[in-house]
Amino acid sequence: SITNILGAITSFDVNYEVATPIQTGHELPHDAIRLNDLRKAGPGIVELIYADLVINGSMEINQGTFNIGTGHNTTIRGDLSVSGTLLTNSVVTFAGAGPQSITGSNTVIFSDIVLDQTAPSTLTLSIPIDITNGLVVSSASTFDVGTNLLRLISTNAQTAYVAPLAGGAEIDGSVIVQRHLP
């Protein structure tokens, strides 16, 4: 058990290989410069309990569940690969300096996605994703959604939306837009 905040001089990776449920602790830095890659393996559940999370590299969920939860905004500056389960009811921002991708083998359900790359580039989908609240493209980037890989969800409580795109931004591909009918 880690009881003090780690003081790494440079960046580091965090690997969770758990078979039973655990909550994150001081192994995740509270600043935006130290965490490089975050990996989840093993059938257990990892639950994020601290506020925001900045991943300067890639996030991989190879098995089991990583639960970001509610109110824990996450920034990913590399790629996202999901072959396990990612649970989130928070904002996930893709803020890389170059091309990024969402890959894996399982559909991912996001509450909110923000595409805010530091240099205009591309976020490419290779797996289906659902957005239950909002999609914001705030940089002059391209969101390459492929053919019917992006679905905007509509329920009796709310309908997902796409905010006005930033100048030079585009969504490339076909999108499934639901509309709930009572």
Protein Blocks (a to p, Z undefined) as FASTA:
>chain_A
ZZbdcddfbdcddddddfbdcdddfklccbfklpmcdcdedjbdcddfbfcdddfbdcdd
fbhjddebgoiacddfbdcddfbdcddfbdcddfbfbdcddedjbdcddfbdcdddfbdc
ddddfbdcddfkbccdfbfcdcdebjokaccdddfkbccddddddehiacedjddddddd
ZZ
